[in-house]
Each structure stands twice: as structure tokens, then as C-alpha cells.
Amino acid sequence: MLATLDSVSQAVRAAVTIRYPVEPRLREWELPGGTVPESAVHDAATERLVLLLKAWVAELKEEAQVARNLAVRWLEKAPQVGIDPDVCVLCPPPPERGLVESLRLWVPGHFAPPLCFEIVSRSHPYKDYAEVHERYAAMGTRELVVFDPLLAGPKSLGGPVSLQVWRRDALGTLDRVYFGAGPAHSEVLNAWLVPEGNLLAIAGEHSGERRWQTIEERERAQKECERAVRMDLERRVAELERQRR
């Protein structure tokens, strides 16, 4: 009986969806000046994501840009209110391209990033489990990924889990569509997000196959392939020469 009740309880928890309107809390959402120090794990996870996404952008036919810790503001009358995504994809990119210092959504040519990533830190895990999605909902992003490399999320909020995926539906509501260990699908990337230790891999398959590579990794793999072909050709030529003799 206990097992049955537990199974029912798990099914109910899996089926529950909560939606609620968010009133902008302008004073609470104001960002302080200065940079926030990052841990080595946080920095490594962020840098790996940036490199993978830059390689993806390099293959896109449409223009896009990858940014790290870019200030995003959406209220002209309250320019201190906003969020600085750990990593985001700008598509289309702002007119300033790499020279952009902040994304101000009331400025022509500045649009909300369709995809944003937040990396959970031990120093403030509650933010990424209980608060950050409200700002992204107000900002207008299409998809938000929260990655917890150290599983630092609080148990009181259902954590810790490696991945959260929030996605905007046709009505403009930002829903949490995934909360677990992964892999999880990203509609924007049309790929799978695969936690791999303290890093987040991206793959073409749910199984983790067809892993994405950075530009440097692609170039290195291409050189290794060319070297293998050259060595095989040299071996064949040497064998033919031995047979001729």
C-alpha cells in the first residue's frame, strides 16, 4: 500500500503545473554596479558553452552572436532593472555587434536574446531556482537553460537537479518544461543538452551521440583526419614499391 501511495504521489508531482502572473519588482530587480566574482567551476562551464555556441553560430546561415555577461535591460524608465545572462545568443545581433556594451530593448535593433543560460553558483543557488525565471519572463526570452554543475540547488525548492529548461509558449507564458538530470532538448538549438560532470555538452542525439565541437576541436579533428589519410597513402605507395621490386 505504501508503494502504491508513493507511486501515486510521484505521478501527481510530475503532473502538476503552476502558472502565475509576475508583477515587476523594480527595486528588487535593480542590479548593483561592478562584477560578481566567479568560481573556477562556474567559469569553466561558462567558457565551454561560449565556445560550443560560437562554433554553432559559425555554421548558421542567419546572423547571430554569442555574448557572456551582457547587460540586458528592458525598461527605458528604469534602466537599472535587468539581468546579465551568464551566456546568451543574440539573433539577430545588435547593430553594434561585438562593440555592444548593453542590450537595451527599447533601442531600435536591440531584441531579447532567444536563448539564455544561467550557471548555478554555490554562493547564491536560490536565485537560479526561485527567482531568475521571473526576470527572463519579463525580458521576453524564448528559452532559458539553468545548469547546476555542482548540484548546489536547495532541497526546499525541489533541487538539486542538473538541468532546468524554461520555454515560452504560443501565448507568451514562460513554462518550466524540464527539471531533472538530463539530457534535455533545446528547441532553439534543435539539439540535446547533456550534463557531463561540471560541464554541459551539446549533442545532436538524445543518447549524447554527435557531440558538438568547438572550432578548435573541429580544426584539430580535421588535421588528424588529413594526417591519417596521408599516412595511409604513403603506406600504400611503399607497399606497391616493395611489390614492384
Sine and cosine of phi, psi and omega as CSV:
sin_phi,cos_phi,sin_psi,cos_psi,sin_omega,cos_omega
0.00,0.00,-0.65,0.76,0.00,-1.00
-0.89,0.46,-0.68,0.74,0.01,-1.00
-0.89,0.45,-0.63,0.78,0.01,-1.00
-0.90,0.43,-0.72,0.70,0.02,-1.00
-0.89,0.46,-0.63,0.78,0.02,-1.00
-0.90,0.43,-0.65,0.76,0.03,-1.00
-0.90,0.44,-0.67,0.74,0.04,-1.00
-0.89,0.45,-0.68,0.74,0.00,-1.00
-0.87,0.49,-0.68,0.73,0.02,-1.00
-0.90,0.44,-0.66,0.75,0.00,-1.00
-0.90,0.45,-0.66,0.76,0.01,-1.00
-0.90,0.44,-0.71,0.71,-0.01,-1.00
-0.88,0.48,-0.60,0.80,-0.03,-1.00
-0.94,0.33,-0.42,0.91,-0.10,-0.99
-1.00,-0.07,-0.16,0.99,-0.10,-1.00
-0.98,0.22,0.74,-0.68,0.10,-0.99
-0.80,-0.60,0.74,-0.67,-0.01,-1.00
-0.87,-0.50,0.79,-0.61,0.07,-1.00
-0.81,-0.58,0.62,-0.78,0.01,-1.00
-0.44,-0.90,0.57,-0.82,0.05,-1.00
-0.96,0.27,0.51,-0.86,-0.02,-1.00
-0.91,-0.42,0.84,-0.54,0.12,-0.99
-1.00,0.07,0.82,-0.58,0.00,-1.00
-0.83,0.55,0.84,-0.54,0.03,-1.00
-0.98,-0.17,0.99,0.11,-0.19,-0.98
-0.86,0.51,-0.68,0.73,-0.04,-1.00
-0.92,0.38,-0.65,0.76,-0.01,-1.00
-0.95,0.32,-0.47,0.89,-0.07,-1.00
-1.00,0.02,-0.03,1.00,0.06,-1.00
-0.92,0.39,0.68,-0.73,-0.04,-1.00
-0.99,-0.16,0.71,-0.70,0.03,-1.00
-0.95,0.30,0.38,-0.93,0.04,-1.00
-0.97,0.26,0.27,-0.96,0.01,-1.00
1.00,0.03,0.22,-0.98,-0.03,-1.00
-0.99,-0.15,0.47,-0.88,0.03,-1.00
-0.99,-0.15,0.80,-0.60,-0.02,-1.00
-0.89,0.46,0.59,-0.81,-0.01,-1.00
-0.92,-0.38,0.54,-0.84,0.09,-1.00
-0.97,0.23,0.23,-0.97,0.01,-1.00
-0.89,0.45,-0.63,0.78,0.01,-1.00
-0.91,0.41,-0.72,0.70,0.02,-1.00
-0.87,0.50,-0.70,0.71,-0.03,-1.00
-0.91,0.42,-0.68,0.74,-0.03,-1.00
-0.91,0.41,-0.67,0.74,0.01,-1.00
-0.90,0.43,-0.65,0.76,0.01,-1.00
-0.91,0.41,-0.73,0.69,-0.04,-1.00
-0.90,0.44,-0.63,0.77,0.02,-1.00
-0.89,0.46,-0.68,0.73,0.04,-1.00
-0.87,0.49,-0.70,0.71,0.00,-1.00
-0.86,0.52,-0.71,0.70,-0.04,-1.00
-0.91,0.41,-0.66,0.75,0.02,-1.00
-0.91,0.42,-0.68,0.73,-0.03,-1.00
-0.94,0.34,-0.56,0.83,0.06,-1.00
-0.91,0.42,-0.60,0.80,0.06,-1.00
-0.91,0.41,-0.62,0.78,0.04,-1.00
-0.91,0.42,-0.70,0.71,0.01,-1.00
-0.88,0.48,-0.60,0.80,-0.02,-1.00
-0.89,0.46,-0.38,0.92,-0.01,-1.00
-1.00,-0.10,-0.19,0.98,-0.03,-1.00
-0.94,0.34,0.58,-0.81,0.09,-1.00
-0.99,0.17,-0.49,0.87,0.05,-1.00
-1.00,-0.03,0.40,-0.92,-0.06,-1.00
-0.97,0.23,0.63,-0.77,0.03,-1.00
-0.40,-0.92,0.22,-0.98,-0.03,-1.00
-0.55,-0.84,0.59,-0.81,0.05,-1.00
-0.96,-0.29,0.72,-0.69,-0.03,-1.00
-0.76,-0.65,0.47,-0.88,0.03,-1.00
-0.84,-0.54,0.79,-0.62,0.02,-1.00
0.81,0.58,0.61,0.79,0.03,-1.00
-0.99,0.15,0.76,-0.65,0.03,-1.00
-0.94,0.34,0.81,-0.59,0.05,-1.00
-0.88,-0.48,0.83,-0.55,-0.03,-1.00
-0.80,-0.61,0.63,-0.78,-0.07,-1.00
-0.78,-0.63,-0.01,1.00,0.02,-1.00
-0.87,-0.50,0.94,-0.34,-0.04,-1.00
-0.88,0.47,-0.55,0.84,-0.01,-1.00
-0.99,0.16,-0.18,0.98,0.04,-1.00
-0.68,-0.73,0.94,0.34,-0.12,-0.99
-0.92,0.40,-0.19,0.98,0.05,-1.00
-1.00,0.05,-0.14,0.99,-0.01,-1.00
-1.00,0.03,0.81,-0.58,0.01,-1.00
0.13,-0.99,-0.40,-0.92,0.01,-1.00
-0.43,-0.91,0.47,-0.88,0.03,-1.00
-0.89,-0.45,1.00,-0.04,-0.03,-1.00
-0.85,0.53,0.63,-0.78,0.09,-1.00
-0.84,0.54,-0.69,0.72,0.06,-1.00
-0.58,-0.81,0.63,-0.77,0.08,-1.00
-0.52,-0.85,0.39,-0.92,0.06,-1.00
-0.94,-0.33,0.80,-0.60,0.01,-1.00
-0.97,-0.24,0.90,-0.43,-0.03,-1.00
-0.54,-0.84,0.97,-0.24,0.09,1.00
-0.98,0.21,0.37,-0.93,0.04,-1.00
-0.96,0.28,0.37,-0.93,0.04,-1.00
-0.93,0.36,0.34,-0.94,0.00,-1.00
-0.84,0.54,-0.50,0.87,-0.03,-1.00
-0.97,0.26,-0.23,0.97,-0.04,-1.00
0.79,0.61,-0.79,-0.61,-0.07,-1.00
-0.92,0.39,-0.18,0.98,-0.01,-1.00
-1.00,-0.02,-0.04,1.00,-0.03,-1.00
-0.92,0.40,0.74,-0.67,0.00,-1.00
-0.99,-0.16,-0.45,0.89,0.07,-1.00
-0.37,-0.93,0.48,-0.88,0.02,-1.00
-0.99,-0.17,0.93,-0.38,-0.01,-1.00
-0.93,-0.37,0.95,-0.30,-0.22,-0.98
-0.94,0.34,-0.15,0.99,0.09,-1.00
-1.00,0.03,-0.10,0.99,0.01,-1.00
-1.00,0.03,0.73,-0.69,0.04,-1.00
-0.82,0.58,0.73,-0.68,0.01,-1.00
1.00,0.00,-0.09,1.00,0.04,-1.00
-0.97,-0.23,0.87,-0.50,-0.04,-1.00
-0.81,-0.58,0.44,-0.90,0.02,-1.00
-0.89,0.46,0.69,-0.72,0.04,-1.00
-0.88,0.48,0.76,-0.65,0.01,-1.00
-0.94,0.34,-0.38,0.92,-0.03,-1.00
-0.67,-0.74,0.77,-0.64,0.02,-1.00
-0.73,-0.69,0.51,-0.86,0.04,-1.00
-0.83,-0.56,0.66,-0.75,0.16,-0.99
-0.85,-0.53,0.74,-0.67,0.04,-1.00
-0.97,-0.25,0.85,-0.53,-0.06,-1.00
-0.95,0.32,0.70,-0.72,0.05,-1.00
-0.92,-0.38,0.48,-0.87,0.05,-1.00
-0.90,0.44,-0.49,0.87,-0.09,-1.00
-0.94,0.33,-0.48,0.88,0.03,-1.00
-0.51,-0.86,0.92,0.38,-0.04,-1.00
-0.95,0.30,-0.45,0.90,-0.05,-1.00
-0.88,0.47,-0.57,0.82,-0.05,-1.00
-0.84,0.54,-0.72,0.70,-0.10,-0.99
-0.99,0.15,-0.14,0.99,0.05,-1.00
-0.97,-0.24,-0.41,0.91,-0.15,-0.99
-0.78,-0.62,-0.27,0.96,-0.14,-0.99
-0.80,-0.60,-0.59,0.81,-0.23,-0.97
-0.89,0.46,-0.55,0.84,-0.06,-1.00
-0.91,0.41,-0.45,0.89,0.01,-1.00
-0.92,0.40,-0.63,0.77,0.03,-1.00
-0.92,0.38,-0.65,0.76,0.01,-1.00
-0.93,0.38,-0.54,0.84,0.08,-1.00
-0.89,0.45,-0.70,0.72,0.02,-1.00
-0.93,0.37,-0.57,0.82,-0.02,-1.00
-0.95,0.32,-0.55,0.84,0.07,-1.00
0.98,-0.22,0.33,0.94,0.02,-1.00
-0.93,0.37,0.45,-0.90,-0.02,-1.00
-1.00,0.10,-0.60,0.80,-0.05,-1.00
-0.55,-0.83,0.71,-0.70,0.03,-1.00
-0.83,-0.55,0.77,-0.64,0.06,-1.00
-0.90,-0.43,0.80,-0.60,0.07,-1.00
-0.92,-0.38,0.88,-0.47,-0.03,-1.00
-0.93,-0.37,0.79,-0.62,-0.03,-1.00
-0.92,-0.40,1.00,0.08,-0.11,-0.99
-0.92,0.40,-0.49,0.87,-0.03,-1.00
-0.98,-0.22,0.09,1.00,-0.06,-1.00
0.76,0.65,0.82,0.57,-0.05,-1.00
-0.99,-0.11,-0.03,1.00,-0.06,-1.00
-0.90,0.43,0.57,-0.82,-0.06,-1.00
-0.95,0.30,0.63,-0.77,0.04,-1.00
-0.91,0.42,-0.49,0.87,-0.02,-1.00
-0.90,0.43,-0.30,0.95,0.01,-1.00
-0.93,-0.36,0.33,0.94,0.06,-1.00
1.00,-0.03,-0.06,1.00,-0.05,-1.00
-1.00,0.03,-0.09,-1.00,-0.05,1.00
-1.00,0.03,0.50,-0.87,0.13,-0.99
-0.71,-0.70,0.44,-0.90,-0.03,-1.00
-0.95,0.32,-0.62,0.79,-0.14,-0.99
-0.73,-0.68,0.65,-0.76,0.25,-0.97
-0.80,-0.60,0.68,-0.73,0.10,-0.99
-0.81,-0.58,0.83,-0.55,0.07,-1.00
-0.93,-0.37,0.69,-0.73,-0.07,-1.00
-0.65,-0.76,0.64,-0.77,-0.01,-1.00
-0.99,0.10,0.75,-0.66,0.00,-1.00
-1.00,-0.03,-0.08,-1.00,-0.08,-1.00
-0.90,0.43,-0.39,0.92,-0.01,-1.00
-1.00,-0.03,0.00,1.00,0.03,-1.00
1.00,-0.03,0.12,0.99,0.00,-1.00
-1.00,0.05,0.72,-0.70,0.04,-1.00
-1.00,-0.01,0.93,-0.37,-0.05,-1.00
-0.95,-0.32,0.56,-0.83,0.15,-0.99
-1.00,0.09,0.95,-0.33,-0.09,-1.00
-0.99,-0.15,-0.19,0.98,0.06,-1.00
-0.51,-0.86,0.62,-0.79,0.00,-1.00
-0.44,-0.90,0.99,-0.11,-0.07,-1.00
0.00,-1.00,-0.38,-0.93,-0.11,-0.99
-1.00,0.06,-0.19,0.98,-0.02,-1.00
1.00,0.05,0.16,-0.99,0.01,1.00
-0.93,0.36,0.35,-0.94,0.04,-1.00
-0.71,-0.70,0.56,-0.83,-0.08,-1.00
-1.00,0.01,0.65,-0.76,0.12,-0.99
-0.94,-0.33,0.87,-0.49,0.04,-1.00
-0.93,0.36,-0.60,0.80,-0.03,-1.00
-0.90,0.43,-0.69,0.72,-0.01,-1.00
-1.00,0.09,-0.29,0.96,-0.13,-0.99
0.80,0.60,0.74,0.67,-0.06,-1.00
-0.46,-0.89,0.11,-0.99,-0.04,-1.00
-0.96,-0.29,0.69,-0.72,0.04,-1.00
-1.00,-0.08,0.84,-0.54,-0.14,-0.99
-0.82,-0.57,0.95,-0.30,0.08,-1.00
-0.87,0.49,0.72,-0.69,-0.04,-1.00
-0.66,-0.75,0.99,0.11,-0.10,-1.00
0.93,0.38,-0.80,-0.60,0.00,-1.00
-1.00,0.01,0.08,1.00,-0.02,-1.00
-0.88,-0.47,0.32,-0.95,0.04,-1.00
-0.91,-0.41,0.92,-0.40,0.04,-1.00
-1.00,0.02,0.33,-0.94,0.05,-1.00
-0.79,-0.62,0.74,-0.67,-0.09,-1.00
-0.69,-0.72,0.36,-0.93,0.02,-1.00
-0.99,0.14,-0.26,0.97,-0.04,-1.00
-0.82,-0.57,0.46,-0.89,0.05,-1.00
-0.87,0.49,-0.52,0.85,0.00,-1.00
-0.94,0.33,-0.20,0.98,-0.05,-1.00
0.99,-0.11,-0.02,1.00,0.03,-1.00
-0.97,0.26,0.30,-0.95,-0.08,-1.00
0.85,0.52,0.80,0.60,0.02,-1.00
-0.88,0.47,0.63,-0.78,0.10,-0.99
-0.95,0.31,0.50,-0.87,0.04,-1.00
-0.85,-0.53,0.40,-0.92,0.12,-0.99
-0.97,0.24,0.20,-0.98,0.02,-1.00
-0.87,0.49,-0.67,0.74,0.01,-1.00
-0.90,0.44,-0.66,0.75,0.02,-1.00
-0.91,0.41,-0.61,0.79,0.04,-1.00
-0.90,0.44,-0.71,0.71,0.00,-1.00
-0.89,0.45,-0.65,0.76,0.02,-1.00
-0.91,0.42,-0.66,0.75,0.02,-1.00
-0.91,0.42,-0.61,0.79,0.03,-1.00
-0.90,0.43,-0.67,0.74,0.02,-1.00
-0.90,0.43,-0.65,0.76,0.02,-1.00
-0.91,0.42,-0.62,0.79,0.04,-1.00
-0.91,0.42,-0.71,0.71,0.01,-1.00
-0.89,0.46,-0.63,0.78,0.02,-1.00
-0.91,0.42,-0.67,0.75,0.01,-1.00
-0.90,0.44,-0.65,0.76,0.03,-1.00
-0.91,0.42,-0.68,0.74,-0.01,-1.00
-0.90,0.44,-0.68,0.73,0.00,-1.00
-0.91,0.42,-0.61,0.79,0.03,-1.00
-0.91,0.41,-0.64,0.77,0.03,-1.00
-0.91,0.42,-0.68,0.73,0.02,-1.00
-0.90,0.44,-0.60,0.80,0.03,-1.00
-0.90,0.43,-0.68,0.74,0.01,-1.00
-0.90,0.44,-0.67,0.75,0.01,-1.00
-0.89,0.45,-0.68,0.74,0.01,-1.00
-0.90,0.43,-0.61,0.79,0.02,-1.00
-0.92,0.40,-0.66,0.75,0.04,-1.00
-0.90,0.44,-0.61,0.79,0.01,-1.00
-0.91,0.40,-0.63,0.78,0.03,-1.00
-0.91,0.41,-0.66,0.75,0.02,-1.00
-0.90,0.43,-0.63,0.77,0.00,-1.00
-0.90,0.44,-0.64,0.77,0.00,-1.00
-0.94,0.35,0.00,0.00,0.00,0.00
